[in-house]
Each structure stands twice: as C-alpha cells, then as structure tokens.
Amino acid sequence: MIGVNVKDNESIDRAINRFKKMVTRSRILNEYKERQQYTKPSEERREALKKSIREERRRQRENY
C-alpha cells in the first residue's frame, strides 16, 4: 500500500503531488483499469502480437 508522510513545513499540495508520482510509478491505476474488464486469453495474445509488431517497426525506424 502506498502512503505519503507529510514532512514539516511541507504544503499539502506538494505532498499530494508526491503521492501522485508514487501511484503512477507503481502502475497501480493501470492494473486497476485492466482488471475492470475481463479480456479473453486469445485477445491478450492478439494484443501482445500487435504490440510486438509496433515495437519492432519503431526499432527499425530508429536504426535508419
């Protein structure tokens, strides 16, 4: 579980921003959104294949 201790002489806004950074780095929201809806294993494989193709094309563009 993620928590932020507010330090002495630290504004609440700054503590909230630190909390937001910690949440995005830990990818909690991404996992939450993924679990909102069930995806079939075949769809997961298809999406993984599409993602790998996109990444391969991007790598090829970077090499030229």
PDB file of N, CA, C and O in Angstrom, chain B, residues numbered from 101:
ATOM      1  N   MET B 101       0.842  -1.172   0.000  1.00  0.00           N
ATOM      2  CA  MET B 101       0.000   0.000   0.000  1.00  0.00           C
ATOM      3  C   MET B 101       0.892   1.241   0.000  1.00  0.00           C
ATOM      4  O   MET B 101       1.931   1.272   0.660  1.00  0.00           O
ATOM      5  N   ILE B 102       0.484   2.237  -0.731  1.00  0.00           N
ATOM      6  CA  ILE B 102       1.279   3.445  -0.880  1.00  0.00           C
ATOM      7  C   ILE B 102       0.778   4.497   0.092  1.00  0.00           C
ATOM      8  O   ILE B 102      -0.425   4.707   0.242  1.00  0.00           O
ATOM      9  N   GLY B 103       1.711   5.145   0.740  1.00  0.00           N
ATOM     10  CA  GLY B 103       1.372   6.228   1.649  1.00  0.00           C
ATOM     11  C   GLY B 103       2.445   7.293   1.602  1.00  0.00           C
ATOM     12  O   GLY B 103       3.594   7.026   1.250  1.00  0.00           O
ATOM     13  N   VAL B 104       2.055   8.503   1.960  1.00  0.00           N
ATOM     14  CA  VAL B 104       2.991   9.624   1.954  1.00  0.00           C
ATOM     15  C   VAL B 104       2.907  10.302   3.316  1.00  0.00           C
ATOM     16  O   VAL B 104       1.825  10.663   3.778  1.00  0.00           O
ATOM     17  N   ASN B 105       4.041  10.467   3.939  1.00  0.00           N
ATOM     18  CA  ASN B 105       4.095  11.215   5.190  1.00  0.00           C
ATOM     19  C   ASN B 105       4.370  12.676   4.864  1.00  0.00           C
ATOM     20  O   ASN B 105       5.320  12.993   4.148  1.00  0.00           O
ATOM     21  N   VAL B 106       3.536  13.561   5.393  1.00  0.00           N
ATOM     22  CA  VAL B 106       3.726  14.985   5.162  1.00  0.00           C
ATOM     23  C   VAL B 106       4.839  15.452   6.084  1.00  0.00           C
ATOM     24  O   VAL B 106       4.761  15.284   7.301  1.00  0.00           O
ATOM     25  N   LYS B 107       5.867  16.035   5.503  1.00  0.00           N
ATOM     26  CA  LYS B 107       7.025  16.486   6.265  1.00  0.00           C
ATOM     27  C   LYS B 107       6.729  17.846   6.899  1.00  0.00           C
ATOM     28  O   LYS B 107       5.784  18.534   6.513  1.00  0.00           O
ATOM     29  N   ASP B 108       7.551  18.219   7.873  1.00  0.00           N
ATOM     30  CA  ASP B 108       7.399  19.528   8.495  1.00  0.00           C
ATOM     31  C   ASP B 108       7.640  20.616   7.455  1.00  0.00           C
ATOM     32  O   ASP B 108       8.526  20.494   6.609  1.00  0.00           O
ATOM     33  N   ASN B 109       6.855  21.666   7.523  1.00  0.00           N
ATOM     34  CA  ASN B 109       6.961  22.811   6.613  1.00  0.00           C
ATOM     35  C   ASN B 109       6.760  22.408   5.152  1.00  0.00           C
ATOM     36  O   ASN B 109       7.331  23.028   4.255  1.00  0.00           O
ATOM     37  N   GLU B 110       5.954  21.376   4.908  1.00  0.00           N
ATOM     38  CA  GLU B 110       5.651  20.965   3.536  1.00  0.00           C
ATOM     39  C   GLU B 110       4.174  21.199   3.285  1.00  0.00           C
ATOM     40  O   GLU B 110       3.329  20.849   4.109  1.00  0.00           O
ATOM     41  N   SER B 111       3.872  21.790   2.147  1.00  0.00           N
ATOM     42  CA  SER B 111       2.472  22.063   1.838  1.00  0.00           C
ATOM     43  C   SER B 111       1.756  20.774   1.450  1.00  0.00           C
ATOM     44  O   SER B 111       2.375  19.802   1.018  1.00  0.00           O
ATOM     45  N   ILE B 112       0.456  20.794   1.615  1.00  0.00           N
ATOM     46  CA  ILE B 112      -0.371  19.645   1.268  1.00  0.00           C
ATOM     47  C   ILE B 112      -0.300  19.384  -0.228  1.00  0.00           C
ATOM     48  O   ILE B 112      -0.285  18.231  -0.661  1.00  0.00           O
ATOM     49  N   ASP B 113      -0.258  20.457  -1.024  1.00  0.00           N
ATOM     50  CA  ASP B 113      -0.199  20.303  -2.483  1.00  0.00           C
ATOM     51  C   ASP B 113       1.042  19.528  -2.906  1.00  0.00           C
ATOM     52  O   ASP B 113       0.982  18.672  -3.789  1.00  0.00           O
ATOM     53  N   ARG B 114       2.152  19.835  -2.274  1.00  0.00           N
ATOM     54  CA  ARG B 114       3.392  19.145  -2.635  1.00  0.00           C
ATOM     55  C   ARG B 114       3.323  17.668  -2.236  1.00  0.00           C
ATOM     56  O   ARG B 114       3.799  16.799  -2.966  1.00  0.00           O
ATOM     57  N   ALA B 115       2.730  17.395  -1.082  1.00  0.00           N
ATOM     58  CA  ALA B 115       2.578  16.008  -0.642  1.00  0.00           C
ATOM     59  C   ALA B 115       1.654  15.245  -1.583  1.00  0.00           C
ATOM     60  O   ALA B 115       1.900  14.077  -1.885  1.00  0.00           O
ATOM     61  N   ILE B 116       0.594  15.897  -2.044  1.00  0.00           N
ATOM     62  CA  ILE B 116      -0.326  15.255  -2.997  1.00  0.00           C
ATOM     63  C   ILE B 116       0.399  14.951  -4.301  1.00  0.00           C
ATOM     64  O   ILE B 116       0.210  13.884  -4.886  1.00  0.00           O
ATOM     65  N   ASN B 117       1.224  15.881  -4.756  1.00  0.00           N
ATOM     66  CA  ASN B 117       1.978  15.645  -5.985  1.00  0.00           C
ATOM     67  C   ASN B 117       2.946  14.481  -5.823  1.00  0.00           C
ATOM     68  O   ASN B 117       3.109  13.689  -6.751  1.00  0.00           O
ATOM     69  N   ARG B 118       3.598  14.359  -4.655  1.00  0.00           N
ATOM     70  CA  ARG B 118       4.476  13.221  -4.418  1.00  0.00           C
ATOM     71  C   ARG B 118       3.684  11.925  -4.444  1.00  0.00           C
ATOM     72  O   ARG B 118       4.140  10.919  -4.988  1.00  0.00           O
ATOM     73  N   PHE B 119       2.482  11.954  -3.848  1.00  0.00           N
ATOM     74  CA  PHE B 119       1.636  10.765  -3.845  1.00  0.00           C
ATOM     75  C   PHE B 119       1.249  10.368  -5.263  1.00  0.00           C
ATOM     76  O   PHE B 119       1.293   9.188  -5.609  1.00  0.00           O
ATOM     77  N   LYS B 120       0.872  11.340  -6.083  1.00  0.00           N
ATOM     78  CA  LYS B 120       0.503  11.058  -7.469  1.00  0.00           C
ATOM     79  C   LYS B 120       1.667  10.434  -8.238  1.00  0.00           C
ATOM     80  O   LYS B 120       1.469   9.496  -9.010  1.00  0.00           O
ATOM     81  N   LYS B 121       2.869  10.949  -8.032  1.00  0.00           N
ATOM     82  CA  LYS B 121       4.041  10.387  -8.698  1.00  0.00           C
ATOM     83  C   LYS B 121       4.266   8.941  -8.274  1.00  0.00           C
ATOM     84  O   LYS B 121       4.571   8.082  -9.102  1.00  0.00           O
ATOM     85  N   MET B 122       4.113   8.678  -6.975  1.00  0.00           N
ATOM     86  CA  MET B 122       4.313   7.322  -6.482  1.00  0.00           C
ATOM     87  C   MET B 122       3.290   6.367  -7.085  1.00  0.00           C
ATOM     88  O   MET B 122       3.625   5.232  -7.421  1.00  0.00           O
ATOM     89  N   VAL B 123       2.054   6.814  -7.223  1.00  0.00           N
ATOM     90  CA  VAL B 123       0.997   5.970  -7.786  1.00  0.00           C
ATOM     91  C   VAL B 123       1.284   5.674  -9.250  1.00  0.00           C
ATOM     92  O   VAL B 123       1.137   4.533  -9.688  1.00  0.00           O
ATOM     93  N   THR B 124       1.691   6.682 -10.014  1.00  0.00           N
ATOM     94  CA  THR B 124       1.948   6.456 -11.436  1.00  0.00           C
ATOM     95  C   THR B 124       3.171   5.565 -11.629  1.00  0.00           C
ATOM     96  O   THR B 124       3.188   4.736 -12.539  1.00  0.00           O
ATOM     97  N   ARG B 125       4.185   5.718 -10.797  1.00  0.00           N
ATOM     98  CA  ARG B 125       5.381   4.882 -10.926  1.00  0.00           C
ATOM     99  C   ARG B 125       5.102   3.431 -10.559  1.00  0.00           C
ATOM    100  O   ARG B 125       5.696   2.516 -11.130  1.00  0.00           O
ATOM    101  N   SER B 126       4.201   3.222  -9.610  1.00  0.00           N
ATOM    102  CA  SER B 126       3.915   1.852  -9.190  1.00  0.00           C
ATOM    103  C   SER B 126       2.905   1.168 -10.108  1.00  0.00           C
ATOM    104  O   SER B 126       2.670  -0.034  -9.980  1.00  0.00           O
ATOM    105  N   ARG B 127       2.312   1.913 -11.023  1.00  0.00           N
ATOM    106  CA  ARG B 127       1.378   1.390 -12.029  1.00  0.00           C
ATOM    107  C   ARG B 127       0.125   0.769 -11.404  1.00  0.00           C
ATOM    108  O   ARG B 127      -0.457  -0.157 -11.969  1.00  0.00           O
ATOM    109  N   ILE B 128      -0.282   1.266 -10.268  1.00  0.00           N
ATOM    110  CA  ILE B 128      -1.475   0.751  -9.595  1.00  0.00           C
ATOM    111  C   ILE B 128      -2.721   1.030 -10.425  1.00  0.00           C
ATOM    112  O   ILE B 128      -3.570   0.154 -10.591  1.00  0.00           O
ATOM    113  N   LEU B 129      -2.833   2.248 -10.945  1.00  0.00           N
ATOM    114  CA  LEU B 129      -4.026   2.597 -11.719  1.00  0.00           C
ATOM    115  C   LEU B 129      -4.126   1.787 -13.001  1.00  0.00           C
ATOM    116  O   LEU B 129      -5.226   1.419 -13.416  1.00  0.00           O
ATOM    117  N   ASN B 130      -2.989   1.502 -13.637  1.00  0.00           N
ATOM    118  CA  ASN B 130      -3.020   0.685 -14.854  1.00  0.00           C
ATOM    119  C   ASN B 130      -3.560  -0.699 -14.555  1.00  0.00           C
ATOM    120  O   ASN B 130      -4.382  -1.228 -15.303  1.00  0.00           O
ATOM    121  N   GLU B 131      -3.102  -1.279 -13.469  1.00  0.00           N
ATOM    122  CA  GLU B 131      -3.571  -2.606 -13.097  1.00  0.00           C
ATOM    123  C   GLU B 131      -5.053  -2.574 -12.751  1.00  0.00           C
ATOM    124  O   GLU B 131      -5.795  -3.494 -13.094  1.00  0.00           O
ATOM    125  N   TYR B 132      -5.480  -1.523 -12.075  1.00  0.00           N
ATOM    126  CA  TYR B 132      -6.890  -1.374 -11.722  1.00  0.00           C
ATOM    127  C   TYR B 132      -7.754  -1.309 -12.976  1.00  0.00           C
ATOM    128  O   TYR B 132      -8.795  -1.963 -13.048  1.00  0.00           O
ATOM    129  N   LYS B 133      -7.330  -0.529 -13.958  1.00  0.00           N
ATOM    130  CA  LYS B 133      -8.101  -0.393 -15.196  1.00  0.00           C
ATOM    131  C   LYS B 133      -8.137  -1.706 -15.973  1.00  0.00           C
ATOM    132  O   LYS B 133      -9.154  -2.044 -16.578  1.00  0.00           O
ATOM    133  N   GLU B 134      -7.031  -2.442 -15.958  1.00  0.00           N
ATOM    134  CA  GLU B 134      -7.006  -3.727 -16.654  1.00  0.00           C
ATOM    135  C   GLU B 134      -7.969  -4.717 -16.021  1.00  0.00           C
ATOM    136  O   GLU B 134      -8.584  -5.523 -16.719  1.00  0.00           O
ATOM    137  N   ARG B 135      -8.101  -4.659 -14.722  1.00  0.00           N
ATOM    138  CA  ARG B 135      -8.961  -5.611 -14.024  1.00  0.00           C
ATOM    139  C   ARG B 135     -10.436  -5.223 -14.058  1.00  0.00           C
ATOM    140  O   ARG B 135     -11.284  -6.000 -13.621  1.00  0.00           O
ATOM    141  N   GLN B 136     -10.750  -4.057 -14.560  1.00  0.00           N
ATOM    142  CA  GLN B 136     -12.139  -3.617 -14.657  1.00  0.00           C
ATOM    143  C   GLN B 136     -12.934  -4.488 -15.620  1.00  0.00           C
ATOM    144  O   GLN B 136     -14.127  -4.721 -15.422  1.00  0.00           O
ATOM    145  N   GLN B 137     -12.273  -4.961 -16.648  1.00  0.00           N
ATOM    146  CA  GLN B 137     -12.970  -5.707 -17.687  1.00  0.00           C
ATOM    147  C   GLN B 137     -12.175  -6.968 -18.025  1.00  0.00           C
ATOM    148  O   GLN B 137     -10.955  -6.916 -18.180  1.00  0.00           O
ATOM    149  N   TYR B 138     -12.850  -8.066 -18.133  1.00  0.00           N
ATOM    150  CA  TYR B 138     -12.196  -9.333 -18.456  1.00  0.00           C
ATOM    151  C   TYR B 138     -11.842  -9.364 -19.927  1.00  0.00           C
ATOM    152  O   TYR B 138     -12.654  -9.008 -20.781  1.00  0.00           O
ATOM    153  N   THR B 139     -10.621  -9.794 -20.219  1.00  0.00           N
ATOM    154  CA  THR B 139     -10.225  -9.997 -21.609  1.00  0.00           C
ATOM    155  C   THR B 139      -9.863 -11.464 -21.792  1.00  0.00           C
ATOM    156  O   THR B 139      -9.172 -12.060 -20.967  1.00  0.00           O
ATOM    157  N   LYS B 140     -10.336 -12.017 -22.867  1.00  0.00           N
ATOM    158  CA  LYS B 140     -10.072 -13.418 -23.152  1.00  0.00           C
ATOM    159  C   LYS B 140      -8.587 -13.616 -23.423  1.00  0.00           C
ATOM    160  O   LYS B 140      -7.922 -12.703 -23.912  1.00  0.00           O
ATOM    161  N   PRO B 141      -8.064 -14.783 -23.116  1.00  0.00           N
ATOM    162  CA  PRO B 141      -6.641 -15.040 -23.379  1.00  0.00           C
ATOM    163  C   PRO B 141      -6.269 -14.871 -24.851  1.00  0.00           C
ATOM    164  O   PRO B 141      -5.168 -14.421 -25.170  1.00  0.00           O
ATOM    165  N   SER B 142      -7.187 -15.232 -25.744  1.00  0.00           N
ATOM    166  CA  SER B 142      -6.884 -15.075 -27.169  1.00  0.00           C
ATOM    167  C   SER B 142      -6.748 -13.593 -27.531  1.00  0.00           C
ATOM    168  O   SER B 142      -5.912 -13.228 -28.358  1.00  0.00           O
ATOM    169  N   GLU B 143      -7.577 -12.734 -26.906  1.00  0.00           N
ATOM    170  CA  GLU B 143      -7.465 -11.302 -27.162  1.00  0.00           C
ATOM    171  C   GLU B 143      -6.164 -10.748 -26.591  1.00  0.00           C
ATOM    172  O   GLU B 143      -5.541  -9.876 -27.198  1.00  0.00           O
ATOM    173  N   GLU B 144      -5.754 -11.246 -25.435  1.00  0.00           N
ATOM    174  CA  GLU B 144      -4.492 -10.794 -24.851  1.00  0.00           C
ATOM    175  C   GLU B 144      -3.321 -11.163 -25.752  1.00  0.00           C
ATOM    176  O   GLU B 144      -2.414 -10.356 -25.953  1.00  0.00           O
ATOM    177  N   ARG B 145      -3.337 -12.379 -26.296  1.00  0.00           N
ATOM    178  CA  ARG B 145      -2.267 -12.788 -27.202  1.00  0.00           C
ATOM    179  C   ARG B 145      -2.260 -11.927 -28.461  1.00  0.00           C
ATOM    180  O   ARG B 145      -1.199 -11.529 -28.943  1.00  0.00           O
ATOM    181  N   ARG B 146      -3.448 -11.642 -28.988  1.00  0.00           N
ATOM    182  CA  ARG B 146      -3.547 -10.823 -30.192  1.00  0.00           C
ATOM    183  C   ARG B 146      -2.996  -9.420 -29.938  1.00  0.00           C
ATOM    184  O   ARG B 146      -2.258  -8.880 -30.762  1.00  0.00           O
ATOM    185  N   GLU B 147      -3.356  -8.835 -28.799  1.00  0.00           N
ATOM    186  CA  GLU B 147      -2.852  -7.500 -28.466  1.00  0.00           C
ATOM    187  C   GLU B 147      -1.339  -7.522 -28.251  1.00  0.00           C
ATOM    188  O   GLU B 147      -0.643  -6.590 -28.652  1.00  0.00           O
ATOM    189  N   ALA B 148      -0.830  -8.574 -27.624  1.00  0.00           N
ATOM    190  CA  ALA B 148       0.611  -8.684 -27.419  1.00  0.00           C
ATOM    191  C   ALA B 148       1.336  -8.791 -28.755  1.00  0.00           C
ATOM    192  O   ALA B 148       2.408  -8.211 -28.929  1.00  0.00           O
ATOM    193  N   LEU B 149       0.760  -9.527 -29.693  1.00  0.00           N
ATOM    194  CA  LEU B 149       1.362  -9.648 -31.020  1.00  0.00           C
ATOM    195  C   LEU B 149       1.381  -8.299 -31.730  1.00  0.00           C
ATOM    196  O   LEU B 149       2.387  -7.924 -32.331  1.00  0.00           O
ATOM    197  N   LYS B 150       0.259  -7.564 -31.660  1.00  0.00           N
ATOM    198  CA  LYS B 150       0.205  -6.238 -32.274  1.00  0.00           C
ATOM    199  C   LYS B 150       1.241  -5.306 -31.654  1.00  0.00           C
ATOM    200  O   LYS B 150       1.906  -4.544 -32.356  1.00  0.00           O
ATOM    201  N   LYS B 151       1.369  -5.377 -30.332  1.00  0.00           N
ATOM    202  CA  LYS B 151       2.324  -4.520 -29.641  1.00  0.00           C
ATOM    203  C   LYS B 151       3.748  -4.842 -30.060  1.00  0.00           C
ATOM    204  O   LYS B 151       4.552  -3.933 -30.268  1.00  0.00           O
ATOM    205  N   SER B 152       4.069  -6.119 -30.186  1.00  0.00           N
ATOM    206  CA  SER B 152       5.423  -6.501 -30.580  1.00  0.00           C
ATOM    207  C   SER B 152       5.722  -6.047 -32.009  1.00  0.00           C
ATOM    208  O   SER B 152       6.844  -5.640 -32.309  1.00  0.00           O
ATOM    209  N   ILE B 153       4.726  -6.115 -32.886  1.00  0.00           N
ATOM    210  CA  ILE B 153       4.919  -5.661 -34.265  1.00  0.00           C
ATOM    211  C   ILE B 153       5.177  -4.155 -34.290  1.00  0.00           C
ATOM    212  O   ILE B 153       6.066  -3.683 -34.999  1.00  0.00           O
ATOM    213  N   ARG B 154       4.389  -3.401 -33.508  1.00  0.00           N
ATOM    214  CA  ARG B 154       4.590  -1.945 -33.440  1.00  0.00           C
ATOM    215  C   ARG B 154       5.976  -1.606 -32.917  1.00  0.00           C
ATOM    216  O   ARG B 154       6.651  -0.730 -33.458  1.00  0.00           O
ATOM    217  N   GLU B 155       6.400  -2.296 -31.866  1.00  0.00           N
ATOM    218  CA  GLU B 155       7.723  -2.016 -31.299  1.00  0.00           C
ATOM    219  C   GLU B 155       8.834  -2.359 -32.285  1.00  0.00           C
ATOM    220  O   GLU B 155       9.827  -1.636 -32.379  1.00  0.00           O
ATOM    221  N   GLU B 156       8.674  -3.444 -33.010  1.00  0.00           N
ATOM    222  CA  GLU B 156       9.682  -3.832 -33.999  1.00  0.00           C
ATOM    223  C   GLU B 156       9.786  -2.787 -35.103  1.00  0.00           C
ATOM    224  O   GLU B 156      10.887  -2.433 -35.526  1.00  0.00           O
ATOM    225  N   ARG B 157       8.643  -2.295 -35.570  1.00  0.00           N
ATOM    226  CA  ARG B 157       8.656  -1.250 -36.603  1.00  0.00           C
ATOM    227  C   ARG B 157       9.322   0.018 -36.077  1.00  0.00           C
ATOM    228  O   ARG B 157      10.071   0.678 -36.798  1.00  0.00           O
ATOM    229  N   ARG B 158       9.048   0.354 -34.824  1.00  0.00           N
ATOM    230  CA  ARG B 158       9.637   1.557 -34.226  1.00  0.00           C
ATOM    231  C   ARG B 158      11.157   1.392 -34.130  1.00  0.00           C
ATOM    232  O   ARG B 158      11.899   2.332 -34.419  1.00  0.00           O
ATOM    233  N   ARG B 159      11.621   0.216 -33.731  1.00  0.00           N
ATOM    234  CA  ARG B 159      13.065  -0.032 -33.643  1.00  0.00           C
ATOM    235  C   ARG B 159      13.729   0.066 -35.010  1.00  0.00           C
ATOM    236  O   ARG B 159      14.839   0.582 -35.134  1.00  0.00           O
ATOM    237  N   GLN B 160      13.036  -0.436 -36.040  1.00  0.00           N
ATOM    238  CA  GLN B 160      13.602  -0.373 -37.382  1.00  0.00           C
ATOM    239  C   GLN B 160      13.703   1.073 -37.855  1.00  0.00           C
ATOM    240  O   GLN B 160      14.673   1.429 -38.524  1.00  0.00           O
ATOM    241  N   ARG B 161      12.730   1.908 -37.525  1.00  0.00           N
ATOM    242  CA  ARG B 161      12.782   3.319 -37.913  1.00  0.00           C
ATOM    243  C   ARG B 161      13.925   4.031 -37.195  1.00  0.00           C
ATOM    244  O   ARG B 161      14.574   4.900 -37.776  1.00  0.00           O
ATOM    245  N   GLU B 162      14.175   3.672 -35.946  1.00  0.00           N
ATOM    246  CA  GLU B 162      15.245   4.318 -35.195  1.00  0.00           C
ATOM    247  C   GLU B 162      16.617   3.970 -35.751  1.00  0.00           C
ATOM    248  O   GLU B 162      17.544   4.773 -35.650  1.00  0.00           O
ATOM    249  N   ASN B 163      16.759   2.803 -36.327  1.00  0.00           N
ATOM    250  CA  ASN B 163      18.055   2.365 -36.838  1.00  0.00           C
ATOM    251  C   ASN B 163      18.444   3.086 -38.125  1.00  0.00           C
ATOM    252  O   ASN B 163      19.627   3.118 -38.464  1.00  0.00           O
ATOM    253  N   TYR B 164      17.512   3.650 -38.835  1.00  0.00           N
ATOM    254  CA  TYR B 164      17.812   4.302 -40.103  1.00  0.00           C
ATOM    255  C   TYR B 164      17.989   5.772 -39.960  1.00  0.00           C
ATOM    256  O   TYR B 164      18.248   6.461 -40.947  1.00  0.00           O
TER     257      TYR B 164
END
